[in-house]
Structures are given as C-alpha cells and as structure tokens.
Amino acid sequence: MSIKVGQLSQAARLALRDEFTRSTNRLLFDVPKVELHVHIEGTLTPALRWKLAQRHGLKIQLGDNPREFSSLADLEDAHDSIPVTFFQGYYSGFEVLRTREDFFELAMSYFERAAAMNVRYCEPFFDAQGHTRRGVAWSDMMEGFREAQQKAARELNVCTSWTMCFLRDSSPESAMEHYGAALAYKDMIVGFGLDSNEYNRPPRLFAEVFALARKDGFRVTAHCDVGQRDTHDNIRQVAAEIGADRIDHGLNAADRPELVALVAQRGLGLTLCPWAYLRRETFASIGERMRALIEAGIRVCVSCDSPVYTDSAWIVHNLLLTQRMCGFTDEEMVGIVRGSVGMIWAPEEVKRRILDEIDTFMDNRK
C-alpha cells in the first residue's frame, strides 16, 4: 500500500498489518530471531480474555467500565472500536489473571505464537505489582510462568528468561518490596526494568533498587517512551545514572547527537517497537530516527511491545514495518536480527547457537 508521511489512521494501520500478514517475502517470518521487548500481559488476546473471564464468571472490562459482551465476536469487534487509552486497555486485562493456570495459559499462548514466527529466545516483561495488588499470590503467578517456560523450551524450541518491571507510577518503596519478594525466583528472572506511566516519574527515583539489583548480579533496563515530555533527560538518566544494560524504546535519542554518542559509547542496545509509535509519530520520523540510530552503530532489537493493544501487530509485522520505513534490504534486516542476538541476557553458548542457526538458514537460501 502507498504510505503517506503523516500519522496513520487506525484503518490505515490495520490495512498495513494485513498487507504484511499476507506478504510473500518469507525471510523475516522464517529467519531465527530473538524478542526482548514484549509485555506478557500485552499478549492477552481477546479469545484468551474471553475464556478466562468465562472461567471466573467475570464481566470483561475494556477501559474504565465493565460491560456485557454477548460473544467472543462481540468482544473482538469492541476491542478495535472502543476508544480507550493504552493503559486503560492494558491494565483492564489484568483482572482475568487470577490463578496459576491463567498465568500458564497467558505465557503459553505467547510462546506458541512466538514459535510460529521462529522466535528462538525471548525475555518477556511482567508487571508483578499489577497482580499482587489484586491479591494474586506470587506462587500462582511465577509457577504458572515457570510451567509455560519449561514447556516452551521442551516442546517449542523457545528459550526464555523473565524481566520483572517496576511500575514507575507506584512508589520506590513498593519497587523495593517487590524486588525482595522476586528473589525467591532468581532462577527465572534475569533482569529488572521500569515501565508504566512516565509522567513526572524520572528513572532516578528508582536508582536505589536498580543499584541493589546490579549488585546482586541482575541486568537492568528501563523504558524511555517515545514523544514523552522528558524523554531526552530520561534517556540520559538511564544511560548515565542508572547504569542500564539496555534501553527500552529510546527512539528520541536520535534527536540529539550527544545522546547518540552516549548510548553508543556505553554500548547500549535499544529495544524498538515501531508499530507502537504509529499512533503518535509520523511514518517518516520513525523511520528516519531508526535509521540514524542503526547507522550510528547502535544495536536494536525490533520487538512487538504489547501487540494486542497495538493493532495486533506482532514481531514480524514490526520487522516488516522497519524495513518499509527505513528502506533496508533483506540483507540489512538480517544484520539487524543478528545484532539483536548480542543484546540478549543469556550465556554465550546460547547466543552462538542462535547465530549459527541464522547462518545455516541464510546459507540454505542461497
């Protein structure tokens, strides 16, 4: 389809998604890949939300108000048409997640879809505070995730480590409390991040808990959302003060040469989710910034963020969008995929195995 330089309407985004879904260029579908920015709660499909709501006898809530849905088809139609903010849609889905079985099914649903798109390794985010404050037991949440993690590795060839995010619109004290509780699952959790509403919540508020996490051997990342009022200073704080190992989003670093230099100097990778930016940014500006960062030698991992709330665009849609926006060749896109493997928080042998599989895959295409 022809793309104009401005922001895309929802109808235009859905048409583009469908075009990419039908694409006959299978390279980006089939190449082995990794995904480092996906919120597991953001993969709660309408079908699974419907199933879990029926299981628990709940009214489904989209946004602020519960309403009656007569069928799954009714819910799916509403999912695309009810005007809600991202956070309203995202957090309203938490209500159906209550038991170990629910968390297992949530994670397994994503792993199955990831496997179908040849994702070999992922580090999903989860928002523990969004569940414990509803009375969910840590054991139900984490053991459900563990069961899915083990089954995915055993049956789907998808290996996983978990990244627990602190909610930045909650208190640093709550973050510290949840960090302490999470240590019981340090065999599953590889790192800690920072997400949710950034407004007036700079990363330095959480410097103490991140310092403790680094001291204890965990990896650290934080969201620097695109187009936020303080995003440039947030990027600087994450890179220079928090001492992060990665930055989630961080696209606005491209606006300022000193931030590009800082990110490059520290060797930080960015997890970019271009489909999530389409509602606020122009098609051209996203592509220009992504290309500038990549050409500056900064590694990026193109990922899907919370696909159910971003037009059901998954990792492959985001990769195809990146190629379209930036004008990259197939070879350049494979180079980006290869570079993202170096960003994973996994042993070197895991990285080597994935890189070898990519090389074998490309050799077989010749």
VODO-736795 format. One line per field, with one value per residue (C-alpha): residue in one letter; x, y, z. Coordinates in Angstrom, 1 decimal. Example, Ala and Ser with C-alpha at 12.3 -4.5 7.8 and 13.67 -1.06 7.14 Angstrom:
# VODO-736795
aa: A, S
x: 12.3, 13.7
y: -4.5, -1.1
z: 7.8, 7.1
END
This chain:
# VODO-736795
aa: M, S, I, K, V, G, Q, L, S, Q, A, A, R, L, A, L, R, D, E, F, T, R, S, T, N, R, L, L, F, D, V, P, K, V, E, L, H, V, H, I, E, G, T, L, T, P, A, L, R, W, K, L, A, Q, R, H, G, L, K, I, Q, L, G, D, N, P, R, E, F, S, S, L, A, D, L, E, D, A, H, D, S, I, P, V, T, F, F, Q, G, Y, Y, S, G, F, E, V, L, R, T, R, E, D, F, F, E, L, A, M, S, Y, F, E, R, A, A, A, M, N, V, R, Y, C, E, P, F, F, D, A, Q, G, H, T, R, R, G, V, A, W, S, D, M, M, E, G, F, R, E, A, Q, Q, K, A, A, R, E, L, N, V, C, T, S, W, T, M, C, F, L, R, D, S, S, P, E, S, A, M, E, H, Y, G, A, A, L, A, Y, K, D, M, I, V, G, F, G, L, D, S, N, E, Y, N, R, P, P, R, L, F, A, E, V, F, A, L, A, R, K, D, G, F, R, V, T, A, H, C, D, V, G, Q, R, D, T, H, D, N, I, R, Q, V, A, A, E, I, G, A, D, R, I, D, H, G, L, N, A, A, D, R, P, E, L, V, A, L, V, A, Q, R, G, L, G, L, T, L, C, P, W, A, Y, L, R, R, E, T, F, A, S, I, G, E, R, M, R, A, L, I, E, A, G, I, R, V, C, V, S, C, D, S, P, V, Y, T, D, S, A, W, I, V, H, N, L, L, L, T, Q, R, M, C, G, F, T, D, E, E, M, V, G, I, V, R, G, S, V, G, M, I, W, A, P, E, E, V, K, R, R, I, L, D, E, I, D, T, F, M, D, N, R, K
x: 0.0, 1.1, 2.2, 2.0, 4.5, 1.9, 0.4, -1.6, -5.3, -6.4, -7.9, -4.6, -2.6, -4.9, -4.6, -0.8, -0.9, -3.0, -0.7, 2.3, 0.5, -0.1, 3.4, 5.0, 8.5, 9.0, 12.5, 11.6, 8.9, 11.3, 14.7, 15.5, 15.2, 15.0, 12.5, 13.5, 10.6, 7.3, 4.9, 3.4, 0.2, 0.1, -0.3, -3.6, -5.7, -9.5, -10.0, -8.0, -9.5, -13.0, -12.0, -10.6, -13.5, -15.9, -13.8, -14.1, -17.6, -16.3, -17.6, -15.0, -13.7, -12.3, -11.2, -12.8, -16.3, -17.4, -19.9, -21.7, -20.4, -22.7, -19.9, -16.3, -17.0, -18.7, -15.6, -13.3, -15.3, -15.3, -11.6, -10.9, -13.6, -13.9, -11.9, -9.6, -6.0, -3.3, -3.0, -6.8, -6.8, -3.7, -4.4, -8.1, -7.0, -5.2, -8.5, -9.0, -5.5, -6.0, -4.7, -1.6, -3.5, -4.3, -0.7, 0.4, -2.1, -1.2, 2.5, 1.9, -0.3, 2.5, 5.2, 3.2, 2.8, 6.5, 7.5, 5.3, 7.3, 10.6, 11.5, 14.2, 14.8, 12.8, 12.9, 9.3, 8.4, 5.9, 4.3, 4.2, 2.8, -0.2, -1.1, 0.0, -2.1, -5.1, -4.3, -2.6, -0.1, 3.5, 3.5, 0.5, 2.0, 5.5, 4.8, 2.4, 5.1, 7.6, 5.5, 5.0, 8.7, 9.7, 7.1, 8.1, 11.8, 10.9, 8.3, 8.6, 12.4, 11.7, 14.0, 13.0, 14.3, 12.0, 12.4, 10.3, 9.3, 8.7, 5.7, 7.1, 3.8, 4.0, 6.4, 10.1, 9.2, 6.8, 9.5, 12.0, 9.4, 8.7, 12.4, 12.8, 10.0, 11.2, 14.5, 12.7, 12.5, 16.0, 16.5, 13.8, 14.4, 17.4, 16.8, 14.6, 13.0, 10.9, 7.6, 4.1, 3.2, 6.3, 4.7, 6.8, 8.4, 12.0, 14.2, 16.4, 13.5, 14.3, 18.1, 18.4, 16.6, 18.4, 21.7, 20.8, 19.7, 23.1, 25.0, 23.1, 24.1, 20.9, 20.7, 18.9, 16.8, 14.2, 11.5, 12.1, 8.9, 8.7, 7.5, 7.2, 7.9, 11.1, 12.2, 15.6, 16.5, 15.1, 17.4, 20.4, 19.5, 19.1, 22.4, 24.5, 23.0, 21.1, 23.8, 21.4, 22.4, 19.7, 17.1, 13.6, 12.3, 14.7, 14.0, 14.3, 18.0, 18.3, 17.1, 20.3, 23.9, 25.1, 22.6, 23.5, 27.1, 26.3, 24.3, 27.0, 29.8, 28.1, 27.4, 23.7, 21.2, 17.7, 14.5, 12.4, 8.8, 7.9, 4.3, 3.6, 4.8, 2.5, -0.4, 1.7, 4.6, 4.7, 5.8, 8.7, 10.0, 10.1, 12.0, 14.5, 15.3, 15.6, 17.9, 20.0, 20.5, 21.3, 23.7, 25.4, 26.3, 23.7, 22.2, 18.5, 16.1, 12.9, 10.0, 6.3, 5.8, 2.1, 0.7, -2.9, -3.1, -1.1, -3.3, -2.4, 1.0, 3.5, 7.3, 7.2, 4.9, 7.3, 10.3, 8.5, 7.5, 11.1, 12.2, 9.5, 10.1, 13.9, 14.3, 16.6, 17.5, 16.8, 20.5, 20.4, 17.4, 19.1, 22.1, 19.8, 18.4, 21.9, 22.9, 19.9, 21.2, 24.2, 21.8, 20.3, 21.0, 21.9, 25.2, 27.5, 26.7, 23.0, 24.0, 26.3, 23.7, 21.2, 23.8, 24.8, 21.2, 20.8, 23.9, 22.7, 19.3, 20.9, 23.3, 20.3, 18.6, 21.5
y: 0.0, 3.6, 5.2, 8.9, 10.7, 11.7, 9.7, 6.7, 6.3, 3.1, 1.9, 2.6, 0.7, -2.3, -2.4, -2.2, -5.0, -7.2, -6.5, -7.6, -10.7, -11.7, -10.9, -13.4, -12.4, -15.0, -14.0, -12.1, -14.7, -17.6, -16.3, -17.4, -14.4, -13.1, -10.8, -8.6, -6.1, -7.9, -7.4, -10.8, -9.1, -7.2, -10.5, -11.3, -11.9, -11.3, -15.0, -15.8, -12.9, -14.2, -17.7, -16.6, -14.3, -17.2, -19.4, -16.9, -15.6, -12.1, -9.2, -8.1, -4.6, -2.6, 0.7, 2.0, 0.4, -3.2, -4.1, -7.2, -9.0, -11.5, -13.4, -13.5, -11.9, -9.0, -8.6, -8.7, -6.1, -3.9, -4.4, -2.4, 0.2, 1.2, 4.4, 3.7, 4.8, 2.2, 2.0, 1.6, -1.3, -2.9, -2.8, -3.7, -7.1, -7.9, -8.6, -12.0, -13.3, -14.9, -18.5, -20.4, -21.9, -18.4, -17.3, -20.5, -20.1, -16.5, -17.3, -20.4, -18.5, -16.1, -18.8, -20.7, -17.6, -16.8, -20.2, -19.9, -16.8, -18.6, -16.7, -18.8, -16.8, -14.1, -12.1, -11.2, -8.4, -9.0, -6.5, -8.2, -5.2, -5.1, -8.6, -8.6, -5.5, -7.5, -10.3, -12.7, -14.9, -14.8, -18.6, -18.7, -16.0, -17.3, -21.1, -20.6, -18.7, -21.4, -24.2, -22.4, -21.6, -25.2, -26.5, -23.9, -24.9, -28.6, -28.6, -25.4, -24.7, -21.3, -20.4, -17.8, -15.6, -13.2, -9.5, -8.0, -4.4, -2.0, 0.3, 3.8, 5.3, 3.3, 4.1, 3.3, 1.6, -0.7, -1.5, -2.4, -4.6, -6.5, -6.8, -8.6, -10.9, -11.6, -13.0, -16.3, -16.7, -15.6, -18.8, -17.5, -13.7, -12.4, -8.6, -5.8, -3.0, 0.1, 0.6, 2.2, 5.9, 8.0, 11.4, 13.2, 9.8, 10.0, 6.9, 8.3, 7.8, 4.1, 4.4, 2.6, -0.6, -0.7, -0.3, -3.2, -5.3, -4.7, -5.5, -8.8, -9.7, -8.9, -6.9, -3.6, -1.8, 1.0, 2.4, 5.8, 6.2, 8.0, 11.5, 12.0, 15.4, 14.4, 11.6, 13.1, 13.5, 10.1, 8.6, 10.4, 9.3, 5.6, 5.6, 7.7, 7.5, 4.2, 2.3, 0.3, -2.6, -1.7, 1.0, 0.1, 2.4, 5.4, 6.3, 10.0, 9.6, 10.2, 13.8, 14.8, 13.9, 13.9, 11.2, 9.1, 9.4, 8.5, 5.4, 4.3, 4.9, 2.8, 0.0, 0.1, -1.7, -0.3, -2.4, -0.6, -1.3, 0.9, -0.2, 1.2, 4.6, 4.9, 6.5, 9.5, 9.8, 10.2, 7.3, 9.3, 10.5, 7.0, 5.6, 8.5, 8.1, 4.3, 4.5, 7.2, 5.1, 1.9, 3.8, 5.2, 1.6, 1.2, -2.3, -2.6, -5.4, -4.9, -6.3, -6.1, -4.4, -5.1, -6.4, -6.9, -3.1, -2.1, -3.3, -7.0, -6.3, -9.0, -9.1, -10.0, -7.0, -4.8, -6.1, -5.6, -2.1, -1.3, -2.5, -0.4, 2.7, 2.6, 1.2, -1.6, -4.5, -8.1, -8.5, -5.4, -6.6, -10.0, -7.9, -6.2, -9.5, -10.9, -7.8, -8.2, -11.6, -9.9, -7.9, -11.0, -11.7, -15.3, -17.3, -17.0, -20.5, -19.6, -16.6, -18.7, -21.4, -18.8, -17.1, -20.5, -21.2, -17.9, -18.6, -22.0, -20.6, -17.9, -20.5, -22.7, -19.8, -19.3
z: 0.0, -0.5, 2.7, 3.3, 5.6, 8.3, 11.1, 10.1, 11.0, 12.6, 9.3, 7.5, 10.2, 10.1, 6.3, 6.5, 9.1, 6.9, 3.9, 5.9, 7.2, 3.5, 2.4, 0.2, 1.3, 4.0, 5.0, 8.2, 9.1, 8.8, 10.0, 13.6, 15.9, 19.4, 21.1, 24.0, 24.4, 24.9, 27.9, 28.6, 29.8, 26.5, 24.7, 26.3, 23.2, 23.1, 22.8, 25.9, 27.8, 26.9, 28.0, 31.4, 32.1, 31.5, 33.8, 36.7, 36.0, 35.4, 33.3, 30.9, 31.4, 28.5, 29.8, 32.9, 32.8, 32.8, 30.1, 28.9, 25.8, 24.2, 22.4, 21.6, 18.3, 20.1, 22.3, 19.3, 17.5, 20.6, 21.0, 17.8, 18.2, 21.9, 22.4, 25.4, 26.2, 26.0, 29.8, 30.2, 27.8, 29.1, 32.9, 32.5, 31.1, 34.4, 36.1, 34.4, 35.5, 38.9, 39.1, 38.2, 35.3, 34.0, 34.0, 32.4, 29.6, 29.1, 28.7, 26.7, 24.3, 23.6, 23.3, 20.8, 18.6, 19.1, 18.0, 14.9, 14.0, 14.7, 17.8, 19.5, 22.6, 24.5, 27.7, 28.4, 30.8, 33.6, 36.0, 39.3, 41.2, 38.9, 40.1, 43.8, 44.5, 43.3, 45.8, 43.4, 45.1, 43.9, 43.7, 41.4, 39.1, 38.9, 38.9, 36.1, 34.2, 35.1, 33.8, 30.5, 30.3, 30.7, 28.2, 25.6, 25.9, 25.8, 23.0, 21.0, 20.9, 22.6, 25.5, 28.0, 30.8, 32.6, 33.2, 36.0, 35.6, 38.4, 37.9, 37.8, 38.8, 42.0, 44.8, 45.0, 48.4, 46.5, 44.0, 46.7, 48.4, 45.2, 44.4, 47.7, 47.0, 43.5, 44.8, 45.5, 41.8, 40.8, 38.8, 36.4, 36.5, 34.6, 34.9, 36.2, 34.2, 34.6, 32.8, 33.1, 33.0, 32.8, 33.5, 36.2, 37.2, 36.2, 36.3, 39.1, 41.6, 41.3, 41.5, 44.8, 43.8, 40.5, 42.2, 44.5, 41.5, 39.8, 43.0, 43.2, 39.6, 37.7, 34.5, 34.3, 31.7, 31.7, 29.3, 27.8, 25.9, 22.5, 22.5, 26.2, 27.7, 29.5, 27.3, 26.4, 30.0, 30.9, 28.2, 29.7, 33.3, 32.2, 30.3, 32.7, 36.1, 36.4, 34.6, 32.5, 30.2, 27.7, 27.0, 26.1, 23.3, 23.5, 19.9, 20.7, 21.4, 17.6, 18.2, 20.0, 18.9, 22.5, 23.3, 20.3, 21.4, 25.0, 24.0, 21.5, 24.0, 26.6, 24.1, 24.9, 22.7, 22.2, 22.1, 19.4, 18.7, 15.7, 15.5, 18.9, 17.8, 14.8, 16.8, 17.9, 15.4, 11.7, 9.5, 8.1, 11.5, 13.0, 10.0, 10.0, 13.7, 13.5, 10.5, 12.2, 15.3, 13.4, 11.1, 14.2, 15.1, 17.9, 18.1, 18.1, 18.8, 16.9, 19.1, 19.4, 22.9, 23.7, 20.4, 21.4, 22.2, 19.1, 16.3, 16.9, 15.2, 16.4, 15.9, 12.2, 11.5, 13.3, 11.4, 8.1, 9.1, 10.0, 6.5, 4.9, 6.9, 6.7, 3.2, 4.4, 2.1, 3.2, 4.0, 6.2, 8.0, 8.7, 10.0, 12.5, 13.6, 14.1, 16.1, 18.4, 19.4, 21.0, 23.2, 25.0, 28.7, 28.2, 28.2, 25.2, 24.1, 23.7, 21.6, 19.5, 18.9, 17.6, 15.4, 14.0, 13.2, 11.4, 9.4, 8.4, 7.5, 5.2, 3.6, 2.8, 1.0, -1.5
END
